[in-house]
Amino acid sequence: MAQFVPRSVFPHYGAIPRSYFLGHHRAGLTKMKNMLASIDYIVECRDYRAPVTSINPMFEEALGKMRRLIVYTKRDLGGIPKSSAQKQTERKLQSFDPKSAVFFTSSSSRQDVSQIINHLRNDAEAPDKLVSCRVLVVGMPNVGKSTLINNLRNAGVGKAKALKTGQQPGITRKIATQVKIIERESGSHVYVLDTPGVFMPYVPEAESMLKLALCGCVKDNVISPVTLVDYLLYHINLHDPQVYKRWSEPTNEVVPLLESFARQTGLLSKGGVPNMDGAAIHFIQKWRQGELGRFLVDNLEAEERRREDPEQVSRLSMTQALKVERVTRKNRPDVTSSL
């Protein structure tokens, strides 16, 4: 039997949408900018599984030079906790933002937010403030902002969650009421404010869009679920194809894998036909829950090389991104006229 050889690249991009910039994203970003005068900190959340791709360059321009904490969420879904590989990954991520305090939190643990609480409590300026300290939490859609705030509230003041969370983006659609996370005798308490996840008006690379969709930053119907599973399969095979051995031998073919998965999990349509989209979404959810391997979809070594060569950096500024979005909307065909 021939030895299995995983794909070294994923070439099947096809017609991948390049944006998920909704009305409440734009409104939320505008409101954030207007609130900056009353904000003391920015906490920027990024997904540990896509730590570079989940950076929204619009925040750099929109939020100025505010004091910023970087929090990589869902750390437990991106690697084996406390392993040497995870420690190496976190050292690299800290080096990417040398001017900011960097923290890592898990999707299921409340304990690892204590370092963030201590940082905010012991900050050189905040303890002497006569007024309350206000912290704005920002990030891509569904990156874990509300979960972080709930855990900060629980760790800081011992209260239950204050914000609604969910597996799909768009739960938070406007800037929420401030939530107290630290009490001080002086009365200068620390409050955090949740914000709508903000996507980019345009994603330059199709693969970046696939990564963000795979991590749940866009709704599951924006990109074909079968295409997303194909992209996930490409990554799984590079790490450990044995994680799906319950349903298939190692394979680079997504359709036979999904057909077998659908039959064995009972995801069938009328007549016993495999429900391919339903099976694909279920397969993706298993990975998001950590059941099909825990790994990063970003290549940090490639990112290091890109950062060493400024000419290789190709992030759109907010102005450029908005210009692309305006042109895209202008050139979009009028659907109603074609009906």
C-alpha positions as CSV (number, residue, x, y, z in Angstrom):
1,M,0.0,0.0,0.0
2,A,1.4,3.4,-1.0
3,Q,2.4,5.7,1.8
4,F,0.0,8.6,2.3
5,V,1.4,12.0,1.2
6,P,-0.5,15.1,2.4
7,R,-0.9,18.1,0.2
8,S,1.9,20.6,0.7
9,V,-0.2,23.6,-0.5
10,F,-4.0,24.2,-0.7
11,P,-4.6,25.5,-4.3
12,H,-8.4,25.3,-4.5
13,Y,-9.4,28.8,-3.6
14,G,-12.1,29.3,-6.3
15,A,-14.5,32.1,-5.7
16,I,-13.9,32.8,-2.0
17,P,-15.6,36.0,-0.7
18,R,-13.1,38.6,0.5
19,S,-15.2,40.4,3.1
20,Y,-17.7,40.2,5.9
21,F,-17.9,43.9,6.7
22,L,-21.4,44.4,8.0
23,G,-23.3,47.6,8.9
24,H,-22.9,47.1,12.7
25,H,-19.1,46.5,12.2
26,R,-18.8,50.0,10.6
27,A,-21.1,51.6,13.2
28,G,-19.2,49.9,16.1
29,L,-15.8,51.1,14.8
30,T,-17.1,54.7,14.4
31,K,-18.5,54.6,18.0
32,M,-15.2,53.2,19.3
33,K,-13.3,56.1,17.8
34,N,-15.7,58.6,19.2
35,M,-15.3,57.1,22.7
36,L,-11.5,57.2,22.9
37,A,-11.3,60.4,25.0
38,S,-13.0,58.6,27.9
39,I,-11.1,55.3,27.5
40,D,-7.9,54.4,29.4
41,Y,-7.0,51.0,27.9
42,I,-7.6,49.0,24.8
43,V,-7.7,45.2,25.2
44,E,-7.3,43.7,21.7
45,C,-8.4,40.0,21.4
46,R,-6.9,37.7,18.8
47,D,-7.6,34.1,18.1
48,Y,-4.6,31.9,19.3
49,R,-5.3,29.5,16.4
50,A,-4.8,32.3,13.8
51,P,-2.8,34.8,15.8
52,V,-1.6,36.8,12.9
53,T,-4.6,36.5,10.5
54,S,-7.0,37.5,13.3
55,I,-5.3,40.9,13.7
56,N,-7.5,43.6,12.3
57,P,-5.3,46.4,10.8
58,M,-8.2,48.8,11.0
59,F,-7.7,49.0,14.8
60,E,-4.2,50.3,14.4
61,E,-5.4,53.4,12.6
62,A,-8.7,53.8,14.3
63,L,-7.7,53.4,17.9
64,G,-4.5,55.4,17.7
65,K,-1.7,55.0,20.3
66,M,-3.8,54.1,23.3
67,R,-2.3,51.9,25.9
68,R,-3.0,48.4,24.7
69,L,-3.1,44.8,26.1
70,I,-3.0,41.9,23.6
71,V,-5.0,38.9,24.6
72,Y,-4.7,35.7,22.6
73,T,-7.9,33.7,23.3
74,K,-8.7,30.0,22.9
75,R,-5.1,29.1,23.7
76,D,-6.2,25.5,24.7
77,L,-7.5,24.9,21.1
78,G,-4.2,25.8,19.5
79,G,-1.8,23.4,21.0
80,I,-0.9,21.1,23.9
81,P,-1.0,23.1,27.1
82,K,2.5,23.8,28.6
83,S,4.3,21.9,25.9
84,S,7.6,23.1,24.6
85,A,6.0,23.9,21.2
86,Q,3.3,26.0,22.9
87,K,5.9,27.9,24.9
88,Q,7.9,28.6,21.8
89,T,4.8,29.8,20.0
90,E,4.0,32.2,22.8
91,R,7.5,33.6,22.9
92,K,7.2,34.4,19.2
93,L,3.8,36.0,19.7
94,Q,5.2,38.2,22.5
95,S,8.1,39.3,20.3
96,F,5.6,40.4,17.6
97,D,4.2,43.1,20.1
98,P,7.2,44.2,22.2
99,K,5.5,47.4,23.3
100,S,2.3,45.8,24.6
101,A,1.6,43.5,27.5
102,V,0.6,40.1,26.0
103,F,-1.6,37.5,27.7
104,F,-3.0,34.1,26.8
105,T,-6.4,32.8,27.8
106,S,-8.2,29.5,27.3
107,S,-11.7,29.0,26.0
108,S,-12.8,26.9,29.0
109,S,-10.7,28.2,32.0
110,R,-11.3,31.2,34.1
111,Q,-8.1,31.0,36.0
112,D,-5.7,32.4,33.4
113,V,-7.4,35.8,33.4
114,S,-6.0,36.5,36.9
115,Q,-2.8,37.9,35.3
116,I,-4.9,40.4,33.3
117,I,-6.7,41.4,36.5
118,N,-3.4,41.9,38.3
119,H,-2.0,43.9,35.4
120,L,-4.9,46.3,35.4
121,R,-5.0,46.5,39.2
122,N,-1.2,47.2,39.5
123,D,-0.8,49.5,36.5
124,A,1.6,52.4,37.3
125,E,-1.1,55.1,36.5
126,A,-4.4,53.5,37.2
127,P,-4.3,53.0,41.0
128,D,-3.8,56.7,41.6
129,K,-6.7,57.8,39.4
130,L,-9.5,59.7,41.2
131,V,-12.0,58.5,38.6
132,S,-12.9,55.1,37.3
133,C,-10.7,53.3,34.7
134,R,-12.5,52.3,31.5
135,V,-11.2,49.5,29.3
136,L,-12.5,48.9,25.7
137,V,-12.3,45.3,24.5
138,V,-12.0,45.0,20.7
139,G,-11.3,42.3,18.2
140,M,-12.6,40.3,15.2
141,P,-16.1,38.8,15.3
142,N,-16.4,35.7,17.6
143,V,-12.9,36.0,18.8
144,G,-13.9,35.6,22.4
145,K,-14.4,39.1,23.7
146,S,-17.6,38.5,25.7
147,T,-16.3,35.3,27.2
148,L,-13.1,37.1,28.3
149,I,-15.2,39.9,29.9
150,N,-17.4,37.4,31.7
151,N,-14.3,35.6,33.1
152,L,-12.7,38.9,34.1
153,R,-15.8,39.8,36.0
154,N,-15.9,36.4,37.7
155,A,-12.2,36.6,38.7
156,G,-12.2,40.2,39.7
157,V,-15.5,40.7,41.6
158,G,-16.8,37.2,41.9
159,K,-20.0,37.7,39.9
160,A,-21.6,35.6,37.3
161,K,-21.4,36.4,33.6
162,A,-22.9,39.6,32.4
163,L,-22.8,39.2,28.6
164,K,-24.4,36.7,26.2
165,T,-22.0,34.5,24.2
166,G,-22.5,32.1,21.3
167,Q,-20.7,30.0,18.7
168,Q,-21.6,32.2,15.8
169,P,-20.4,35.8,15.2
170,G,-22.7,38.8,15.6
171,I,-24.0,38.1,19.2
172,T,-22.7,41.6,20.2
173,R,-24.0,44.2,17.8
174,K,-23.4,47.4,19.8
175,I,-21.1,48.7,22.5
176,A,-22.4,47.2,25.7
177,T,-23.0,48.8,29.1
178,Q,-19.8,48.9,31.2
179,V,-19.1,45.9,33.4
180,K,-17.1,46.3,36.7
181,I,-14.2,43.9,36.9
182,I,-12.1,45.5,39.7
183,E,-13.3,47.3,42.9
184,R,-11.0,49.8,44.7
185,E,-11.5,51.4,48.1
186,S,-10.8,54.8,46.5
187,G,-13.8,54.3,44.3
188,S,-11.7,54.3,41.1
189,H,-13.1,51.0,40.0
190,V,-12.1,49.3,36.7
191,Y,-14.8,48.8,34.1
192,V,-14.7,47.0,30.7
193,L,-16.9,47.6,27.7
194,D,-17.7,44.9,25.1
195,T,-17.8,46.0,21.5
196,P,-19.1,44.4,18.3
197,G,-16.6,42.3,16.5
198,V,-15.2,44.3,13.6
199,F,-14.2,42.5,10.3
200,M,-12.1,44.1,7.5
201,P,-13.7,45.7,4.5
202,Y,-11.5,43.6,2.3
203,V,-9.2,40.6,2.9
204,P,-6.3,40.7,0.5
205,E,-5.6,37.0,0.5
206,A,-8.2,34.3,-0.1
207,E,-6.4,31.9,2.3
208,S,-6.7,34.5,5.1
209,M,-10.5,34.5,4.6
210,L,-10.5,30.7,4.8
211,K,-8.6,30.8,8.1
212,L,-11.0,33.4,9.6
213,A,-14.0,31.4,8.5
214,L,-12.6,28.2,9.9
215,C,-12.1,29.9,13.2
216,G,-15.7,31.1,13.2
217,C,-15.0,34.8,12.6
218,V,-17.7,34.8,9.8
219,K,-21.0,32.9,9.8
220,D,-20.8,29.4,8.5
221,N,-22.9,30.1,5.4
222,V,-20.6,32.8,3.9
223,I,-18.2,30.2,2.5
224,S,-19.2,26.7,1.4
225,P,-18.8,24.4,4.4
226,V,-17.4,21.6,2.1
227,T,-14.7,24.0,0.9
228,L,-13.9,24.9,4.6
229,V,-13.6,21.2,5.5
230,D,-11.3,20.7,2.5
231,Y,-9.1,23.5,3.8
232,L,-9.3,22.0,7.4
233,L,-8.4,18.6,6.0
234,Y,-5.3,20.1,4.4
235,H,-4.2,21.4,7.8
236,I,-5.1,18.2,9.7
237,N,-3.1,16.1,7.3
238,L,0.0,18.2,7.9
239,H,-0.3,17.5,11.6
240,D,-2.0,14.2,12.3
241,P,-4.3,12.4,9.8
242,Q,-5.0,9.8,12.4
243,V,-7.5,12.1,14.2
244,Y,-10.2,11.2,11.7
245,K,-9.4,7.5,11.4
246,R,-12.9,6.7,12.9
247,W,-14.4,7.7,9.6
248,S,-11.7,7.3,7.0
249,E,-8.1,6.3,6.1
250,P,-5.8,9.2,5.6
251,T,-7.0,11.0,2.5
252,N,-6.7,14.3,0.6
253,E,-10.2,13.8,-0.9
254,V,-12.8,15.7,1.1
255,V,-16.0,14.3,-0.5
256,P,-15.4,10.6,0.4
257,L,-14.4,11.6,3.9
258,L,-17.6,13.7,4.4
259,E,-19.8,11.0,2.9
260,S,-18.3,8.4,5.4
261,F,-18.6,10.9,8.2
262,A,-22.2,11.7,7.4
263,R,-23.2,8.0,7.3
264,Q,-21.5,7.1,10.5
265,T,-22.9,10.1,12.4
266,G,-26.4,9.8,11.0
267,L,-26.3,13.1,9.1
268,L,-28.5,11.9,6.2
269,S,-31.1,13.5,4.0
270,K,-34.2,11.9,2.5
271,G,-33.4,8.5,1.0
272,G,-30.3,8.0,3.1
273,V,-28.3,10.5,1.0
274,P,-25.4,12.1,3.0
275,N,-26.2,15.7,4.0
276,M,-22.9,17.1,2.9
277,D,-23.3,20.7,4.2
278,G,-24.6,19.5,7.5
279,A,-21.8,17.0,7.8
280,A,-19.3,19.6,6.9
281,I,-20.5,22.1,9.6
282,H,-20.5,19.3,12.2
283,F,-17.0,18.3,11.2
284,I,-15.8,21.9,11.5
285,Q,-17.4,22.2,14.9
286,K,-15.6,19.2,16.1
287,W,-12.3,20.9,15.2
288,R,-13.4,24.1,16.9
289,Q,-14.0,22.1,20.1
290,G,-10.6,20.6,19.9
291,E,-11.6,17.1,18.9
292,L,-9.7,17.0,15.6
293,G,-6.3,18.2,16.6
294,R,-5.1,21.4,18.2
295,F,-2.9,23.5,16.0
296,L,-2.3,26.9,14.5
297,V,-3.4,27.6,11.0
298,D,-0.9,30.5,10.7
299,N,2.7,29.9,9.8
300,L,4.7,31.9,12.4
301,E,8.0,31.3,10.8
302,A,6.8,32.8,7.6
303,E,5.4,35.8,9.5
304,E,8.8,36.3,11.2
305,R,10.5,36.4,7.8
306,R,7.9,38.8,6.6
307,R,8.4,41.1,9.5
308,E,12.1,41.2,9.0
309,D,11.5,42.5,5.5
310,P,9.3,45.6,5.6
311,E,8.8,45.5,1.8
312,Q,6.9,42.2,2.3
313,V,4.3,43.7,4.7
314,S,1.1,44.1,2.7
315,R,-1.6,45.0,5.3
316,L,-4.2,47.5,4.1
317,S,-4.6,50.7,6.0
318,M,-8.1,51.5,7.1
319,T,-8.3,54.2,4.4
320,Q,-7.2,51.8,1.7
321,A,-9.6,49.1,2.9
322,L,-12.6,51.4,3.0
323,K,-11.8,52.6,-0.5
324,V,-11.8,49.0,-1.7
325,E,-15.1,48.4,0.0
326,R,-16.7,51.4,-1.6
327,V,-15.5,50.3,-5.0
328,T,-16.8,46.8,-4.4
329,R,-20.2,48.1,-3.4
330,K,-20.4,50.4,-6.4
331,N,-19.6,47.7,-8.8
332,R,-21.8,45.1,-7.2
333,P,-24.7,44.1,-9.6
334,D,-28.2,45.1,-8.7
335,V,-29.8,41.9,-7.7
336,T,-33.4,43.2,-7.9
337,S,-32.9,44.4,-11.5
338,S,-32.0,40.9,-12.7
339,L,-35.0,39.2,-11.1
